[in-house]
Amino acid sequence: MICRYPRGTCFFHAMESFVEKSLLFDFYGELLTEHQRRIFQEIVFNDYSAAEVARDEGISRQGVHDLMKRIEKTLEDYENRLRMVQRFLAIRGRVRKIQELTENPGDSEKETLRQIRAISSDILEEL
């Protein structure tokens, strides 16, 4: 999607960023410390401001910003090494394709089955 608004000011960019952070946290959040998880959840999921988190945690706003940057970098590093989110999204896309094929099989049932078999083989190989 091409957007004419600066990154960070557009609803769709903000939603894309939220979804990306959510996926990274779902897959790798347990690898963070309890303190990191709590801060991340308050900022990302509970929509707290850095000032609110700083007040609750007894640290500076700058400390909250720095911690969030480190947490995001840590989650991105896990993904760069393990590629679990990338694999999940690829498999989900293939499963959706199988669903489409079963809902709209087309003219040739044999061709549809061949495509489903090929996609499912790719999924099993990926796992």
Secondary structure, 3 states (H helix, E strand, C coil): CCCCCCCCCCHHHHHHHHHHHHHHHHHHHHHCCHHHHHHHHHHHHCCCCHHHHHHHHCCCHHHHHHHHHHHHHHHHHHHHHHCHHHHHHHHHHHHHHHHHHHHCCCCCHHHHHHHHHHHHHHHHHHC
